[in-house]
Amino acid sequence: MASNVLTTADGAAKTALSRRYAADWFAARDAGTPIEIGTASPPLHPARPDAPELLNPRDVPRRKPGSEKGRLALLHAVAHIELNAVDLHWDIIARFSHVPFPIGFYDDWVKSADEESKHFNLMCDCLHAMGSHYGALPAHAGMWRAAEDTRDDIMGRLAVVPMVLEARGLDVTPNMIEVFRKAGDTQTVDALEVIYSEEVGHVAYGSKWFHFLCGRHNLDPKDEFHRLVRLYFHSTLKPPFNVEKRAEAGLPPDFYWPLTEDLPENLPEDPATDQT
């Protein structure tokens, strides 16, 4: 199931398959007949549609969010993030199926993939309402880097994807909601509020399973999180932080504030890790 989603290119087809598989999974779980986990060999890069054109992060045009073109670009960027998130959540299932986990691990990431599929479709509906569509604008080519870098490290994947990248969504989404509220775009405000609410759970799943593995390997979660983020995330974290929502998701301030400091190697910031 996970590999089939990853090898489906079209966004609408990918999310439809994702939602169907999630429904099948939870129907089986409710009936007491779990689907076999099995193993898979997922592709290093998920299939992608011909559009949008994927550019180096430095080359993606910057637009003021207060303008209509700026709001359109912002919607397109969020749609792109959500489609990548669909693949990221199915990828963690397929790529790390050799790691023994309780069945709840799969429940959490199937649910997350289903919700990300819904989020992508919500953003596409908002784009259509503005006379556009996903693929109409270029997009960020660096978003899959975290998945590539952590392809052999389940704890690194949990640390960087849900606990850093998705946690950043908790920081920036309230401001996005205000941009569209001021523009009178109630459809987008409603869609972003759904995304904002459900993303807390995705960050929490990352924190939960990261702590689970730390317990399994007798590791200090805070120290290990700092080590892995410095290893795999090629930048520092950027305040301001949504302290309340991060705490709700299981991320206390002493996890992320130390990572706002310069990297030990004083590496220049890598735009491929742009958290916005």
N, C-alpha and C positions, 0 to 999 in steps of 0.2 A: 504493500500500500504506500509506504513512505517513498520508496524508490519510484513508483509510478507518478506520484505528484512531482517529484524532483525532475523527472524526465519529460514532463509536459510543459510545453513552451508558452502557449497562449495564456494570458492572465485569467480570462474568464473561465477557460477550460480547467486551468490549474486549480482555481479556487472552488469550482463546482465539484471537481474530483475530491479535493480536500474535505469539503463539507459532507460529501456522500460517505467517504470513508470514516469520518468522525461519527456520523450518524450510525453507520454499521457497527463501529467499535462499541459505542455506548448502548446500542440495542442488544448486542451480545453480552455486554457486562450486566445489563439489567436482567437479562434472561438467565444469567448464571452460566453462560457458555462462552468463556473468554476466547478471543481469537488468539491463535498461536503466535508467539513473538517471532520466532525464526531468526534468520540472519539476512543480511543484504550487502550489496557492494554499490553504494550510491556513487554518482559521479562527483568529481571534485568540484565542478561548477554546475549548478542547476540549469536546465534548459530555459532560455529566455526568448521572448518574442523579438521580431526584427526591430521593432520600435518600443521604447525610446532608444535613441542613440546614446551610448554610454561614454561619457567623457572623463578625462582626468579631473579630479575635484577642483583643481585650479582653473579649469576652463568652463565650468558650469556658470552661466550668467547669473549675476546677483541683481535682484530687483527689490525695490522698496515694498514691503508687505502692505503698506497703506493704499497702494494703487490697485486698480483692478487686475492689471497684468501681474503685479506682485502677489496678489491673493491667488491668482490662477497658478502661478509658479509654486507657491507654497502648497496648494492642494496637490499638485502633481508630484512634488517631492514627498509628501506624506503617503500618497498612493504607492510610490516606488518603495518607500520604507516598508510599508505593510506587505507588499508582494514579496520582498526579500524575507520578511519575518515568517511568512507562510513556509518558505523553503527552509529557513533556519530551524523551525520547530520540527518539521518532518526529518530534517537532516540529523538532528540530535538523536532521534529514534533509530534511524537506519544506520548511522555511522558508529554508534556505540552500543549496538545490540549485543555485543560480546561481553559487555560489563553487566554483572548481575545486579538487578534492581528489583525492588518490590513492584507489583503491578500498578501501584499508584503513580510511579514515575511515568508510565505510559499514559495513564489517565490524564495527568497534568499536561503533558506536551501535545497529546491529541486535542484536548480541549483548547489549548493555546493556539494551535494551528487552525482550528475551526474558527476561533474568534478573530484571528488575523485575517482569515479569508473573508469574514464578514466585514472587517474594517476596510479591506481593499475595495470591496464592492460598494461600501458606503461612500468612499472617496471618489470612486468612478461615477456614482450617481451625482455627486456634487459637481464634478467636472462637467458632466453632461448638462446639468442645469445651467452652467456658465457657458455652454456652447462649445465645450472642448472634450477631450478624451485622454485617457492614459496612453502615452506614446507621442503626444503632440509636441512635447518639449524634451530636450536632452536631459539626462539624469546622471547621477553620481556613479562612477564606475568602481569606487573603492569600498563599497558596502560589504562585499563578500570576503574582504581580506581577513576579518576576524575569524570567519569559518575556516578559511584556508590555513591560517596560522595555528589554529587549535584542532586541526583535523585528527591529531593523534593524542589529544589530551582532553579528556572529558571534564576535568576540573577547571582547566583553562577556558574551555568553552563556556561553562556555567559562569565563571567569573567575569568574562569579557562581554558575552552577548546579553543575557538578561540582567546581570548585576551592574554593568557599566552602560552599555548602549541603550537598553530598554529603560533603565533607570533615568537616563538623560531625557527620555520622553516625558517622564513625570515632571521634570524641571521646566521644559519649554512649552508643553501643551497649554497650560493656563493662559499664557500670553497669546498664543495662537487663537484660542477661543475668543479673547477680547478683541483681537483684530477683526474677526468675522462678526462679532456682536456689534461693534461700532459701525460696520458696513451694512447692518440689517439683514445679514444672511443667516436666517434662523435654521435652514436645512443643514448648513455646515456646522453651525454651533451645536446642534443636536447630535450630529455625527461625531464631532470631536469629543463631546462629553461622554458618549458611549465608549470611545477609544480610551479616553483618560481613565474612566472607571475600571475598565477591564485590564488595562496594562499594569495596574497595581498587582493583580494576581500573577501576571507573567513574571514580574520581577520577584515576587514572593516565591514562586516555584523555583526559580534559579537559586535563591537564597536557601530554601529548604533542602534542595538536593545537594547543594554545595556543602552545607553543614552536615548532612548525612554522610557524605564521602569523607569529610574531615574526621568525623567520629569513627568511621571504619578504619582509617589509616592513622588515627591518633595524632592528628595535626591541629594546631591552633588555627581556627578559622580566620581570624583577623590577619595574622601574620602570613598565612598562606594566600589569602586574597591579595594582600599587598604584593607579595612575591610574583604571583601570576599576572596581575595587571601590569606590573612593571616589565614583566617578560614579554607579554603578548600585545599590550596596548601601547601604540607608538606615540603617545602624547601624555600630557598631564590632564587631570579632570578639571573642568571649568565651573566655578561657581557663577551665579547663585544656585543653591540647591533647594529642592522642595523637601525640606526636612520632615515635614509631617507625613507626606505620602511615602517617602523613603523609609521612614520608621514603620509605617503600616505594612510595608513590603518586607520588613526584616533587615533593613540596612541602617544601622546606627551611625551617627556622625563620625565616630572614630574609625569606621571602615573607609570612608571616602575622603575626608578632609586631608589626611596625610598624602594622598595621591594628587593633591593640587600643587605640591612642591615640585621643583625641578627634578627631572629624571637623573639618576646617578651619573649617567654618561653625558648629561647636558645636551641631549640630542635636540635638534630643531624640531619644532612642531611639524607633524606630518599631516597634510590636509586630507589624506585618505582616511584619517580617523576623525574627521569633522563630526562632532556629536550633534550638530543641528541638522 
